[in-house]
Amino acid sequence: MTTTSPQGRTEMLRPDRNPVRVLIVDDEASLAELLSMALRYEGWEVRSAGDGAGALSTARDFRPDAVILDVMLPDMDGLTVLGRLRRELPDVPVLFLTARDAVEDRIAGLTAGGDDYVTKPFSLEEVVARLRGLIRRSGTATARSESTLVVGDLVLDEDSHDVSRGADSIHLTATEFELLRFLMRNPRRVLSKAQILDRVWNYDFGGQANVVELYISYLRKKIDAGRSPMIHTRRGAGYLIKPGE
């Protein structure tokens, strides 16, 4: 399962200009976390639930623009969850996620009101692409070609690759830019070395995880030097970025 996001994608926003909201319903915590990371990287707001009851409760409060729904859940099947979701959110697009690949299972899911169907194993890029298509067709979000990330006084333009902090322009290498972009896509969120390696370098460095420490130090010299620090280490957990104090 690869986690590389397509480059040059346009940002999708709700009509109120807030991020698209996606609810992930899957009892595999590791898979739900992978999906959450991929969707947050798109700039979307994400919540997850591990069973049907949690999904219905979260949906009432969160009001998602799209739902990723596993067919096999510990308390009720996905088709039942879908039926109950439709009573409160009749138009929300639903992407079924399942290990089943039989034609009759796909037909059952789509007949029950699902909008699309992805079988495990799958690529994260495929899930993101299908979700974007569902959300676009539903008319619940609009696309914006410019994609600017802002954390405090740090600004990153994903189209031009310009980076600045306050009035100062900052030059980054391609790898430094991708690392900073990943951090800024997840502000105030602790990212582990493994997550950073997977997202920025796209493969496992094995015992060479210290490459992350090295590039974090490069970024600190360019982003934080002489300023209030924004890049922080959480010992034993990973790294995060937040506005300087």
C-alpha positions in Angstrom: 0.0 0.0 0.0 1.7 3.2 -1.1 1.1 6.6 0.5 2.4 9.0 -2.2 -0.1 11.7 -2.9 -0.4 13.0 -6.5 1.5 16.2 -7.0 -0.1 19.3 -8.5 -3.6 18.4 -7.1 -6.0 21.2 -6.5 -7.3 21.9 -3.0 -11.0 21.2 -2.4 -13.0 23.4 0.0 -16.5 23.4 1.3 -18.7 26.3 0.1 -18.0 28.1 3.4 -14.3 27.9 2.5 -13.5 25.4 5.3 -11.8 22.1 4.7 -13.7 19.1 3.3 -14.8 16.7 6.1 -14.4 13.0 5.8 -15.5 10.3 8.2 -13.5 7.0 8.2 -15.3 3.9 9.6 -13.0 0.9 10.0 -12.2 -1.3 13.0 -8.6 -1.8 11.9 -7.0 1.1 13.8 -3.7 1.0 11.8 -5.6 1.2 8.5 -7.8 4.0 9.7 -4.7 5.9 10.8 -3.1 5.5 7.4 -6.2 6.7 5.7 -6.5 9.7 8.1 -2.9 10.7 7.4 -3.4 10.6 3.6 -6.6 12.6 3.8 -5.1 15.2 6.2 -2.3 15.6 3.8 -4.9 16.7 1.2 -5.9 19.4 3.7 -9.1 17.7 4.7 -10.6 17.4 8.2 -10.9 13.8 9.3 -12.6 11.9 12.0 -12.7 8.1 12.5 -14.9 5.5 14.2 -14.2 1.8 14.9 -17.8 0.5 14.8 -21.2 1.3 13.5 -22.5 2.9 16.6 -19.5 5.2 16.8 -19.9 6.1 13.1 -23.5 7.2 13.5 -22.8 9.2 16.6 -19.8 10.9 15.0 -21.7 11.6 11.8 -24.4 13.5 13.7 -21.9 15.9 15.2 -19.3 16.0 12.4 -21.7 16.3 9.4 -19.1 14.8 7.0 -19.0 15.6 3.3 -18.0 12.0 2.5 -17.7 8.7 4.3 -15.3 5.8 3.9 -17.2 2.8 5.3 -15.9 -0.7 5.9 -18.5 -3.4 5.2 -17.4 -5.7 8.1 -17.7 -3.9 11.5 -17.8 -5.5 15.0 -21.3 -4.5 15.9 -23.2 -4.2 12.7 -22.5 -4.5 9.0 -21.7 -1.5 6.8 -25.0 -1.9 4.8 -26.9 -1.3 8.0 -24.8 1.6 9.0 -25.3 3.1 5.5 -29.1 2.8 5.8 -29.1 4.7 9.1 -26.7 7.3 7.8 -28.9 8.0 4.9 -31.8 8.9 7.2 -29.8 11.9 8.5 -27.5 12.6 5.6 -29.3 11.5 2.5 -26.8 13.0 0.0 -23.5 12.2 1.6 -21.2 10.2 -0.7 -20.1 6.8 0.7 -17.1 4.8 -0.4 -17.3 1.2 0.7 -14.1 -0.4 1.9 -14.0 -4.2 2.2 -11.8 -7.3 1.8 -14.6 -8.9 -0.2 -14.1 -8.9 -4.0 -17.0 -11.0 -5.1 -19.2 -9.3 -7.7 -22.4 -10.0 -5.7 -20.8 -8.1 -2.7 -20.0 -5.1 -4.8 -23.5 -5.1 -6.3 -25.1 -5.4 -2.8 -23.1 -2.4 -1.6 -23.9 -0.2 -4.5 -27.6 -1.3 -4.6 -27.9 -0.4 -0.9 -26.9 3.2 -1.7 -23.1 3.2 -1.7 -21.5 5.5 -4.3 -18.3 3.5 -4.9 -16.5 0.4 -3.8 -12.8 -0.3 -3.1 -11.4 -3.7 -2.2 -8.5 -4.4 0.1 -5.6 -4.3 -0.5 -5.7 -0.9 -2.2 -3.5 2.1 -2.8 -4.1 5.3 -0.8 -3.9 7.3 -4.0 -6.8 5.3 -5.4 -8.9 6.0 -2.3 -8.1 9.7 -2.4 -8.8 10.0 -6.1 -12.1 8.2 -5.8 -13.1 10.4 -2.9 -12.2 13.5 -4.8 -14.4 12.4 -7.6 -17.4 11.6 -5.3 -17.1 14.9 -3.5 -16.8 16.8 -6.7 -19.8 15.1 -8.3 -21.9 15.7 -5.1 -21.3 19.4 -5.4 -20.4 19.7 -1.7 -17.0 21.2 -2.4 -15.2 23.5 -4.8 -11.7 23.3 -6.1 -9.1 26.0 -5.6 -6.0 25.9 -7.7 -3.8 27.9 -5.4 -2.8 25.9 -2.3 -1.1 27.9 0.4 -0.2 26.5 3.8 0.1 28.8 6.7 1.3 28.0 10.3 1.8 31.2 12.4 4.0 33.5 10.3 5.4 30.6 8.2 3.9 30.5 4.6 4.4 27.7 2.0 3.0 28.0 -1.5 2.6 24.5 -2.9 2.3 25.7 -6.5 5.3 28.0 -6.7 7.3 26.3 -3.9 7.9 29.7 -2.3 8.5 29.6 1.4 8.7 32.6 3.8 8.6 33.3 7.4 7.5 36.9 8.2 9.3 39.1 5.7 12.1 36.6 5.0 12.2 34.3 2.0 13.5 30.8 2.7 15.2 28.6 0.2 14.7 24.9 0.6 15.9 21.8 -1.3 13.2 19.5 -2.8 13.4 17.1 0.1 13.3 19.9 2.7 10.3 21.3 1.0 8.4 18.0 1.1 9.3 17.5 4.7 8.1 21.0 5.7 4.9 20.5 3.6 4.1 17.3 5.4 4.7 19.0 8.8 2.5 22.0 7.8 -0.2 19.7 6.5 -0.4 18.4 10.0 0.1 21.3 12.4 0.4 20.6 16.1 0.3 16.9 15.3 3.2 14.6 16.4 4.5 12.7 13.4 6.7 9.7 14.0 9.9 9.0 12.1 8.2 6.1 10.3 5.4 8.3 9.1 7.8 10.9 7.9 9.9 8.3 6.1 6.9 6.8 4.4 5.5 10.1 3.3 8.6 12.1 2.3 11.0 9.4 1.1 8.3 6.9 0.0 10.1 3.8 1.3 11.6 2.3 4.4 15.2 3.3 5.2 15.4 0.4 7.7 18.0 1.3 10.3 18.7 4.7 8.7 15.8 6.6 10.3 18.4 9.1 11.4 18.0 10.7 8.0 14.8 12.3 9.5 16.8 13.8 12.3 19.3 15.1 9.8 16.7 16.9 7.7 14.8 18.2 10.7 18.0 19.8 11.7 18.4 21.3 8.3 14.9 22.8 8.5 15.5 24.2 12.0 18.5 26.1 10.7 16.5 27.7 8.0 13.1 28.1 9.7 13.9 28.6 13.3 17.3 30.2 13.3 17.2 33.5 15.3 13.4 33.2 15.7 10.9 31.7 18.1 11.1 27.9 17.3 8.3 26.3 15.4 9.7 22.7 14.9 9.6 20.7 18.1 10.8 17.2 19.1 8.6 15.0 21.3 11.2 12.5 22.7 10.3 8.9 21.8 7.3 10.0 19.7 8.4 12.3 16.8 8.2 15.8 15.6 5.6 18.5 15.2 5.3 22.1 13.9 3.2 24.8 15.6 3.2 28.7 15.6 6.2 30.2 17.4 5.4 31.7 20.8 
